Amino acid sequence: MNEVYSINGPVIKVKNAKNFKIMEKVFVGKQKLLGEVISVDDNFTTVQVYESTTGLMRGEEVFNSGESISAVLGPGLLGNIFDGIQRPLHTIFEENGAYIKPGTNVDCLDMNKEWNIKFSIKANDHVEFGQIFAVTQETSLIEHRLLVPKNVSGEVINVKKDGLYKMNDVLAQVKDKFGVIHDLTMVQKWPIKEPRPIKDRKPLTIPLVSGQRVIDTLFPIAKGGSAAVPGGFGTGKTMMQHQFAKWCDADIIVYIGCGERGNEMTQTLDEFSELIDPKSNKPLIERTVLIANTSNMPVAAREASIYTGVTIAEYYRDMGYHVALMADSTSRWAEALREISGRLEEMPAEEGFPAYLPSRISQFYERAGYVDTLSEKSGSVSIVGAISPQGSDFSEPVTQNTKRFVRAFWALDKELAYARHYAAINWNLSYSEYINDLSKWYNKNVGTEFLEARQKFIAILAEENRLMEIVKLIGKDVLPDEQKLVLEISRVIRVGYLQQNAFHKDDTFVPLEKQLKMMKVILYLEKTAQSVLKEGKAFSLLLRTNMFEKVAKMKYDIPNDNLELFEEYYKLIDEAFSAIK
């Protein structure tokens, strides 16, 4: 019998166990706590337990399962809220109350619900792993496409008729080349730490449009790309991810609350349940999967939550959907790795994190991508990971290692956040390496002027940053008028363009066409002002026209469905500056 030999928090050891495999799912003790084998040697098998080990005693039995920790995949994932090891929180609340009892074992999905199935295969057809064999309407927004599970391929020998079926009902049977018959149901399992296979990776040439100007214009992310959002306490990481999730042009959202405060996570769950999808005017939750693993939940499950979320995202990608995954925050996940590594007495690396931290971070972000699926469709998983560096120190290991594996870096600035400038992305520290890959798409779908205007904006902001060093030393008044104009135009860019109001109906989401028109007006203002200065007019006269303030407020004055009004601003600028004497 396999018995518990030692207990060290979530890490237990089993002595002289010869029948365990690495990464095998096990059940520990009388309460059948869920665990995973992480180390095997001649004397001991080490298991990390995904639940609280309070009350566990030496000598209790450990049961092996013969399979890996896996996500349960099937209809009913959307609109649901799970913990880190995919237990449905609503079901647990109904059965056990507000707290999750150790050893709680409930079905991940509702096995008794009936789904209206429409088949896309017939008898004598040949099917392969990953092929779509039936569909059902999971929510009013998303069609769930049932996929042939792993290790199944061959001839269809039996198919049910279209109609209502439960999750475990046999929908079809497939005979493989060895004569073995496989039953196809709505449910399949997939090991969470194993990426789902694809047919081919595609280049990242299409942007994931979010309607957030600072992202779409300055620091875009591609569909299938990855981005990091580092920021200290109170800089708006969570709210920025909410806004991005609500407005980005992804089909499905997977939101992972990994180690965040319980009250913040509760607010997130409540808000997502109430948010209306702007594209369909239906609840956003109908195309969202939420995974909640708060800071007071077992630390090992925090690590699992990241993998559970990305496995679900890959599952919907394989159906041909574009999925955006929000991980909030990967710092808490890294802290879980550090705690477990410490209990395993592994040699620590920088700041106590395990030496394998970079490889774990890379494994997570590398599961993003734009792919051709085994079902002959195109789909993508885009990953946006928040980072919570202590003291807003971007030189700490999690931030630095993440920068190695992502191509978009949206650095949040506490000074901008405290000044109520949202999104508080610091344009001097942030970057996007996707811009060259996306340039053809922007030129074709928005116009060649978009990237030209973007480059001019970046140049103006960089010049402002240089001039501010001088201003701090000797003051603004001693600058020549041309440099004063640079500072004023950059203020219009910062306040009138990069700052965005999530509570204003026309400013919460801005289409790319409107973004281009706003940039063109601001650059026309700069060009015309320069012409006036060259005529020998004083900069103070330009300020008196109040055009800089008016242009900064145009984002509120022009509805997204009436962009012709931008033409009025060119006339106003010409009239105001031509009247200067």
N, C-alpha and C positions, 0 to 999 in steps of 0.2 A: 504494500500500500504506500502511495506517495503522501508523505506527511510534511506539514509545515515545520521547518527546523528553526528559522529565525525570522523576526518581523522588524523592519526598520521603516516606519511610515508606510508608503505605498510599495516598498520593495520587500519581497519575501524570498527566502531560500528554501529549497526542497533538497533533502540529502539523499544521495544514492538513487536518484530517479533516472532510469535508463530509457524511458519510453516517451520522452518529450522532444519535440522538434523546435528549432529556433523560429520565432515569430508565430508560434502556435497559440490559439485561443485556449485558455484554461478557466476552470471555475474553482474558486478557493474557499475552503471551509464549509461549515454547515449552511451559511447563508448564500453559498454559490456566488461569491463575488467574482465579477468579470476581470480577467487578467490576461497578460500576454508574456510568453517566454522571451526573454531578451538575452539570456546567456546560458550556455550549457558547458560544463566541464566534467572531469572524472568524478568529482565529489559532490558538486552542487549544481542545481538548476535554479537560475534566478528569474523571478517573475515580477513584472510591474503590474500593480492592481489599479484598475480604473475607478475604483470606488473607495470609500473610507474603510480603513482596516481597524477602526475602533472596535474592541471586543473580540477580535480574532485571537486565537490561542495557539500555542505550539501543539503539534500533534494532530491538528485538524487535517482532514484529507484534501488533497488537490486532485481534481479530475481533469483529464485531458479530453480534447474534443476532436483532434485530428484535422482541424481547419484553422485558417488564419482569421484575425479580426477583420470582419467584412461589413460593408454597407449593404443594406437591403434595398433593392431598387425595384420600383414599380409605380403604378398610378397611386396618387395620394400623397406624394412628397410635397407638391406645391400647396402653399397655404398652411403648411404644418410647421410646428416649432419643436425642435429636437434639442436634447442635451448633447454633450460632446461625443457620446458613444451611440447616438441616434436613437435614444429612447424618447417617445413623444411626450412632451411635458403636459399637454392638455389631458391626455389619457391618464397619466400618473396622478395629476391633480384630482381627477374625478374618482380615482380608485383609492388613493392614499392621502390626499390632502396636499398642503402647500410644500411639504418636504419630501425629498426622494429618500426612501428607506434603503439601506444597504441590501444588495441582492435583489432589488426590484427587477422583475423580468416581465416586460409587456411586449406585445407585438409592435414592431416599428411602424407598421401600416395596418389599416383597418381591414382585417381578413374577411369580414362578413359583408362588407359593402359590395353591391353589385355594380358592374360597369358594363356599358353597352359597347360590345366589341364588334368591329367590322374587319373581316379578314382580307388580306391582300395576297394570300397563297391558296393553292388548291391541291388536291391529291395528285401525286406523281411529280410535283414540282421538286426541283433540287434547291435546297437552302444551305447557306453558309453562316458561320458565326458573324454576328453583327448586322445581319440582314433584317429589315423590317418585315414582320409577318402579320401584323394586325395593328389597328389603331383604335383609340377610344378618346372621348373628349374628357380630359382630366379636369379642366376648369373651362369657363366660358371663353377664356383667352388662349388656352394652350391645348393642342392636340397631342396626346401621349402616344408615341410610336413604340410598340412592343418589339424588342430586338431578340433575335436568336441568341441564346446564352453561349458562354464559353464552352469549348470542346464539343459543340454540337454541329454536325453538318451531315447531309445525306438526303435521302428521298423522303418526301412527305407521304405517309401512308394513311393518315387519317386527319381530317379537319372538321371541327364543329361548324354549325351554321351561325351566321350573324345573330347576335342576341345578347341577353344579360347573363353575366357570369361573375363568380366570386374569384378572389385573388388566386386561390390554390386549385381552382378547377383546371382540368387538363383541356387545353384549347386545341392542341394538335399533337401528333406523334411523328417522330422522324426516325428512320432506320439508317444507321451509318454503314460504312463499307464493311464493318465486321459483323453486321447483322444485329447489333445492339439497338434496342428501341429507346428513344429519349422522349420524355413528356415535356411539352412546352406549356408553361403557365404564364401568368402575368408577372410573377416574382422571380428575380434572380439576385444572386449575391456576388459581390466583387471585393477582393482584398483592398483595404483602403490605402495601403502603402505601395500598391502596384499600379502604375499608370495604365489606363485602358488603351489598347492598341489602336492604331490608325492606319489608313492606307498610304497617306502621304502628307507631309507638311507643306504649306503654301507660304509664299513670301508675304510679309505684313505690309500691305499697300493701301488698306482702307482704314480711315480713322474711326475711332469709337467716339462719335459726336455726342457731347454732353450738354451743349447749350450754355456752358460756363465759359465766358470769354477768355479768362486768363489761361484756361486749359486748352480750348480749341484753337486759340490764336497763337499763344506763345509756347505752350508745352504740351502738344497733343500726344495722345496715346493711340496706338493702332488696335484694331480688332484682333484679338489674339496676343496682345502685348501685355506688358507688366509694368506697374508703376509703384513707387514707394512714396508714402506720405508721412515723413517724420515731423514731429512737433511736440513741444512740451505741453504741460498741463494747461488746459484752457485755450489752446490755439485753434480749436475747431476741427480736429481730425474726424470725429464721429459725425458731426453735422455736415461736413464736406462730403463724406462718404454717403450719407443719406441723400443729399442733393444730387450727387452723381448717380446714385442708384435709381433715383426717381426719374431723371431726365435723360440718361444716356440711351442710345438707340440699340440696346441689347434686348433680346427676347425674354430672357429669364435672369433673375437676380438671386444669387446665393449670398446671404449675409452671415458671417461667422463672428459672433461676439466672444472673443477668446480671452478670458481672464480679466474682463472689464468689471467695473463696480456694479453691484447688483441693482442699485437704483437707476443707474444709467442704462443698463440692459433692459430693465422693466420699461423705462420710457421708450426705448427703441422698439420693443415689441408692441407696445400700445400704439405708437405712432405708425408703424408699418401696417398695423391692422386697420387704421383709420384713413391712411393715405389713399387718395383717388389717383389712379393711373391717368395721367394727362392725355395719353394716346387713345384710350378707350372709354374713359369716364367710368371705369369699373374699379373695384378695390385693387390696389397694387399687390396685395397679398396673393391674388390669384395667379401671379407669375413669379412668386418669391418663395424661397426656402430659407427659413431662419434656424440658425444653430446657436444656442445660448449656453455658454460655459462660463459662469461668473467666477470672480476671484475667490469666492468661498467654496467653490466646488472642488472635488478631488483634483490634485495637480496633474496627475498622469492623464486624466481625461482631457485636460487642456491641450496636451500634445496631440491626442487623437482627433480633436475637433477640427483641426486644420485639414487633416487627411480625409476625414469624413466629408467635409464640405467640398473639397476639390474633386473627390470621387463622384459625388452627386452632380457637380458641374460637368464633368466629363461625360456622364451618362446622358445628360440632355444635349450636350454637344454632339454625341454620336447619333442623335435623332435628327440632326441638321439644324440645331438652334444656335444662336449666338448668346453666350452666357457671360455675365459680368459677376465676378466673385469679389466680395469685400471682406477682408480679414482685419479685424479690429481687436487686439493689435498683436502683431507678430513679436513684439517685445515680451509680452506676457507668455507667449509660447516658448520663447527662448529661455525665459526665467524658469519655466517648467523643466526644460531640458537640463538647465544648470542644477536645479534642486535634485532631480533624479540622479544626475551624474555624480553629485556630491555624495548621495547615499550609497552609490555603487563604488565609492572610493576611487573613482577614475582620476587620472592626473589632470588638474585644471589648466586651462590656457588663460588668455587675457581676461581679466576681471572675473575669474572664476568660471567662465563659460567653458563647456567641453571643447576639446580640440576639433570635434567633428561639427561644430556649429556652422561653418561655411558650407559644408557639403549638405547639411540638412536644409539650409535656406535655399541653396541652389536646386535641390530636388523638388522643393515646393514651387518655386517660381518657374522652373523649366516645364511644369505641367500646363502652363499657358501655351496657347498656339492657335493658329488658324489652319485647319486641316481638311483634307478629303477623308471622309469617314468610310468605314467598311460597308455602310448602307448606301454608298454612292451619292452622298450629299456633302455639302460643305457646312462646317460649323466652327465655332471658336470658343475658347475660354480666355477671357481677359481677367487678370488678377491685379487688384489694387490693395496693397498691404499697408496698413497704418503702423507706424513705429513710435514708441513713447520713450525717447531717450531721457534719462534722468537729468534734470537741470538744463534741458534743451541742448545737451552736448552732442553734436552730430559726429564727434570723433569716437564715440563709444562703439564697441564691437558689432552690435546688431545693425546699426545704421551703416557702418563702413562696409560690412560684409554684404549687406543687401544691395548697396550701390554697385557692387561687382556684377550682380546678376539681373538688375532691372535696367531698362533703357529710358525710363521717364522718372524724374526725381522732383517731387513737388514739396519743397521745403517750407514748412509753415513757420511764421515769425510771430513771436509773442507780442512784440511791439506793435505790429500791424493789427493783431487781434485785440489788444487793449485799446487801440485807437478806433475800434469797430470797423476796421477795413476787412471785409470778407469777400471772397475767400482769401485768407491771410497768407497767400503764397508769395514768398519772397522772390522777386524776379531776378535778383542778383545771385542767389544761391541755387535756384532751380534750373533744370535743363531737360530737354527731350532729344534723344538720338533718333527718333522716328521721322523727323521732319523731311529728310532726304528721300526716305522710302515713300512718304505720303505726298510728295510734291506733285507727281503726275495726277493724283486723284484731285488735289486742290485745284490745279490748273484746269482740269477738265470740267469739274463739277461746280466750282465757285468762281473761277477766273484767275488769270495770271496775276492780276493786281493784288490778290489776297496775300501771297507770300512776299511780294515786293513791299506792301504796306507793313506787314509783320516785321520785316527786316529793318525798316525805318523806325518803327516803334522801339525795337531792341536797341538800335543805335542811339536814339534820344534818351532812353532810360539809362544806358551805359554812360552817356555824357553827363547826365544829371548826377549819377553816382560819383563821377570824377569831380564835378563842380562843387558838390556838397562838402567834399574834403576841404576845398578852399574856403567855402562859406563858413565852416566851423572855425576857421582860423582868423579870418579877417572880416567876416560879415558879408551880407548880400549886396549892400549899397555900393560897394566899390567895383562890382562887376560891370563890364560894358553891357550895353543894351542887348546885343546879340545873345549874350550868355544868360541875361535875365529872361529873354524870350524862351531859351531852352528850358530853364527851370519852370516857367509858367506852362509851357506846352506839356512838359512831363507831368506836371500836377494835373492837367486836364486828362492825360492818359491814365494816371493812377486813380483819380477820383471819378472821372466820367466814363472810363472804359474798364479798367481792371477791377474796380470795386463793384460789387453786384448785390442787389437787394433780393433775397429769396422770398420776401413777403409782398413784393410788387408784381402784379399780374403780367406786366410786359417785360420785367427785368429778371424774373426768376429763371426764365429760359429764353435764350436769344439764338435764333437760327443763324447759320453761317452767312446768309445773304445780308442780314441786318448787321452782323459784325463787320462785314466788309464796308458797308455804307457808312457805319460809324467811324471806322478808321479813315476813310477817304475824307470825311468832313473835317476831322481833327487835323489831318495832314494838309488839307486846303487852308485851314485856319493858320497853320504854321507858315505855309508858303506865302500867303497874302500878307501876314504880319511882317515877314522878312522883307517883302517888297516895300512896305511902308517905312521900315527902318532904313532901308537903303536910300530912300528919298530924303533922309535927314530928319524925320519926325522922331520925337522922343517916345521911349517905351511907355512912359507914364500916360501918354495920350491914348495908347492902345488899351491900357487897363481901364480907362474911363469909359470906353464903349460898352463894357460889361459883356463882351462877346465870349470871353474865356469862360465865364460862369454859365452863360447860356448854353454853350456847346457842351459843357460838362454835365448839364442836366437834360440833354436831349434824350438820354436813355429812358427817361420817364415820360417824355412828351410824345413819343412816336410809337403807336401800337405796332405789334409784329405783323399785322395784316394790312398795314397802310404805309408801306415804305416810300411811297411817292413823296411824302412830306419832307424827306431829307433834302429835296431840291430847294425847299424854302430857305434852308440854312446857308446855302451858297449865296443866295440873294441877300440875306441878312448880313453876312460877313462883308460882302462887297459894299453894301450901302453904308454900313457902320464905319468901315475903314476909309472909304472914299470921302466921308464927311469930315475926316480929321484935317484940321487946318494948322 
